[in-house]
Amino acid sequence: MAWKGINTWRLQARGQADLELARRVSRIALTVKEKAVSAWVDAAFTIREVPFGASRISEGLLEQMRQAMSARVEAYDVALADLRVVLLEAKAVWDGEFTIKYDSFIDLFLMCVACSKQFLIWADPSTAPTTRLKAEQYIQNFRMDLAAEGLLDFEGDVRELFLLKTRDADLELERHMLRK
């Protein structure tokens, strides 16, 4: 009888831990999805503005834009680090198959963030001309990559594309939360 009680307690504790992990993954993934929308806006802005050159924008406005984007890029990096940590925990507790379901979303998010980082280099007045040219080339590569993902001519809400990229992971999280 005692063994059955202890075993029931262990199963309940494991179920509670599983639920808490699913909640953490869900909360952090939602934060990153929200940041991904902002990162996409930054990348789309970069792709639209860079061909026209920094001289088109006043120096003061360009610096304000650079500082604001720099703060957002730092927030993107922190959010992504949080997601990677919780996904590592999920990989240890559940399995590696779950974390793989976020890979295409993370890759897309990283592409948008990397494009923004190139804007920061490009818009920095202290950047050497050769480095600025390289940044422009990287931004053009991001233009092609984002166009290939359908993100530059996306007619609908970009959030829907990000939800589509994480649909399988979200369904598995729901199963963990509902213990199906």
Helices and strands as residue ranges (DSSP letters): H 2-49, G 50-52, G 54-56, H 59-93, H 96-100, H 103-123, H 129-148, H 158-165, H 167-178
